[in-house]
Amino acid sequence: MIAQKYYSLAFLITFFGIISAYAEPPIVKVESGNGQGNALNFIQFEPFIAEYSGFKTNGSNNDLWVGLVKDNTFVWSQEYKGKIDSKYTIEYGLKRPIPPGSYQLAWQDNIRDEGGRKNIVIGPSPAPDSNTTWTVIIYGHGDSNLTLNLLEDIKEMITAGGSDNFKII
């Protein structure tokens, strides 16, 4: 999309899923993800980072919002007004879990009257393989008032049982 001579918005999807806009508009960079097709695809709980930058060079007159949208409803949004010294990073996935579904990563710069969206698809977690094994290693230090609680927790885990694929050490 070309708005003016110096303003063009080009979507470039590479291995890292970079979405960028030129001539100082906001830049959204999504690290990792499978970019086949129009959407970036992630598995549930797979961490991905949305990095927002490209604020005005003087950093003192900004009016920008960014967010994650599902069915025209914001799952998460943030406004940036006034002075912004640097880029802002949000990590989704493990730190900010997102249920499976289709979303849009959206941004709008009200000063430049520019914005954009990028489709994000979060797929369900794969089912565990029957050959998956789990080993839980527990370490407790004797100089703590938590030791008795830790011992009780270990007893509960052992009582709950397990299998050849689940071991408590």
C-alpha positions as CSV (number, residue, x, y, z in Angstrom):
1,M,0.0,0.0,0.0
2,I,1.5,3.4,-1.0
3,A,0.0,6.4,0.8
4,Q,2.5,9.1,-0.4
5,K,5.9,9.3,-2.2
6,Y,7.9,8.6,1.0
7,Y,5.3,6.4,2.7
8,S,5.0,2.8,1.5
9,L,3.9,-0.1,3.6
10,A,5.5,-3.4,2.5
11,F,5.0,-6.7,4.1
12,L,8.0,-8.9,4.0
13,I,7.6,-12.3,5.6
14,T,11.0,-14.0,6.2
15,F,12.0,-16.8,8.4
16,F,11.6,-14.5,11.4
17,G,8.3,-13.1,10.2
18,I,9.3,-9.5,9.8
19,I,6.6,-7.0,9.1
20,S,8.0,-3.6,8.5
21,A,6.8,-0.2,7.2
22,Y,9.2,2.4,5.8
23,A,9.6,6.1,6.2
24,E,9.4,6.0,10.0
25,P,6.0,4.4,10.6
26,P,5.6,1.8,13.3
27,I,7.5,-1.4,12.8
28,V,6.2,-4.7,14.1
29,K,8.6,-7.6,14.2
30,V,7.4,-11.1,15.2
31,E,10.3,-13.5,16.0
32,S,10.0,-17.1,14.7
33,G,6.8,-18.7,13.6
34,N,5.8,-20.6,10.5
35,G,5.0,-18.0,7.8
36,Q,3.5,-20.3,5.2
37,G,0.4,-18.7,3.7
38,N,-0.9,-15.3,4.9
39,A,-0.8,-15.9,8.6
40,L,2.1,-16.7,11.0
41,N,1.4,-20.0,12.7
42,F,2.3,-20.9,16.2
43,I,1.6,-23.9,18.5
44,Q,-0.1,-23.0,21.8
45,F,2.4,-22.1,24.5
46,E,5.1,-21.7,21.8
47,P,6.8,-18.4,22.8
48,F,6.9,-15.6,20.3
49,I,7.9,-12.0,20.7
50,A,6.2,-9.0,19.1
51,E,8.6,-6.0,19.0
52,Y,7.1,-2.6,18.4
53,S,9.5,0.2,17.2
54,G,9.7,3.0,14.6
55,F,8.4,5.7,16.9
56,K,9.0,9.3,15.9
57,T,12.7,10.1,15.9
58,N,12.3,13.0,18.3
59,G,10.4,10.7,20.6
60,S,8.2,13.4,22.2
61,N,5.0,13.5,20.1
62,N,3.7,9.9,19.7
63,D,0.1,8.6,19.7
64,L,0.3,4.9,18.9
65,W,-1.6,1.8,20.0
66,V,-0.8,-1.8,19.4
67,G,-2.7,-4.9,20.3
68,L,-3.8,-8.5,19.8
69,V,-7.4,-8.8,18.3
70,K,-9.7,-11.7,18.1
71,D,-13.2,-11.4,16.6
72,N,-12.9,-7.6,16.7
73,T,-12.3,-7.7,20.4
74,F,-8.9,-6.7,22.0
75,V,-7.3,-9.6,23.9
76,W,-4.5,-7.2,24.8
77,S,-3.8,-3.6,23.9
78,Q,-1.4,-0.8,24.8
79,E,-1.3,2.9,24.0
80,Y,1.9,4.9,23.7
81,K,1.5,8.6,24.0
82,G,4.1,11.4,24.4
83,K,7.7,10.5,24.9
84,I,8.8,7.0,23.9
85,D,12.6,6.5,24.1
86,S,12.9,3.0,22.5
87,K,11.1,0.0,21.2
88,Y,8.7,-2.0,23.3
89,T,8.7,-5.8,23.4
90,I,5.9,-8.1,24.4
91,E,6.4,-11.9,24.7
92,Y,3.4,-14.1,24.1
93,G,3.2,-17.8,24.5
94,L,4.6,-19.1,27.8
95,K,4.6,-15.7,29.7
96,R,1.3,-14.5,28.2
97,P,-0.6,-17.7,27.1
98,I,-3.0,-17.3,24.2
99,P,-5.7,-19.9,23.6
100,P,-5.8,-21.6,20.2
101,G,-7.5,-19.5,17.5
102,S,-7.1,-16.9,14.8
103,Y,-5.9,-13.4,15.9
104,Q,-4.6,-10.2,14.4
105,L,-1.6,-8.3,15.6
106,A,-2.7,-4.7,15.0
107,W,-1.1,-1.3,15.3
108,Q,-2.2,2.3,14.5
109,D,-0.1,5.5,14.5
110,N,-2.6,8.3,14.9
111,I,0.0,11.0,14.3
112,R,0.8,9.7,10.8
113,D,-2.6,8.2,10.2
114,E,-1.0,4.8,9.4
115,G,-1.6,1.3,10.7
116,G,-1.6,-2.3,9.9
117,R,-2.6,-5.8,10.9
118,K,-0.9,-9.2,10.6
119,N,-2.8,-12.5,10.9
120,I,-1.6,-14.8,13.7
121,V,-2.9,-18.4,14.1
122,I,-2.3,-20.2,17.4
123,G,-2.8,-24.0,17.0
124,P,-3.5,-26.5,19.7
125,S,-0.7,-28.1,21.6
126,P,0.3,-31.4,20.1
127,A,-0.8,-34.5,22.0
128,P,2.0,-36.0,24.1
129,D,3.7,-39.0,22.5
130,S,3.1,-42.3,24.4
131,N,6.9,-42.6,24.5
132,T,7.4,-39.2,26.2
133,T,9.1,-39.7,29.6
134,W,9.1,-37.2,32.4
135,T,11.6,-37.1,35.2
136,V,11.0,-34.7,38.1
137,I,14.1,-33.9,40.1
138,I,13.4,-32.4,43.6
139,Y,16.1,-30.8,45.7
140,G,15.6,-29.4,49.1
141,H,18.0,-27.6,51.4
142,G,18.0,-28.5,55.1
143,D,18.4,-25.0,56.3
144,S,15.0,-23.8,55.4
145,N,11.6,-23.7,57.1
146,L,10.2,-25.0,53.8
147,T,11.8,-28.4,54.2
148,L,8.9,-30.0,56.0
149,N,6.5,-28.7,53.4
150,L,8.8,-30.0,50.6
151,L,8.8,-33.4,52.2
152,E,5.0,-33.4,52.4
153,D,4.8,-32.4,48.7
154,I,7.2,-35.3,47.8
155,K,5.1,-37.8,49.7
156,E,2.0,-36.5,47.8
157,M,3.7,-36.9,44.5
158,I,4.8,-40.4,45.3
159,T,1.3,-41.3,46.6
160,A,-0.2,-40.0,43.4
161,G,1.8,-42.7,41.6
162,G,3.2,-42.6,38.2
163,S,4.3,-45.0,35.5
164,D,7.4,-46.1,33.7
165,N,7.2,-42.8,31.9
166,F,7.0,-40.6,35.0
167,K,9.7,-40.8,37.7
168,I,10.3,-38.7,40.8
169,I,13.9,-38.4,41.9
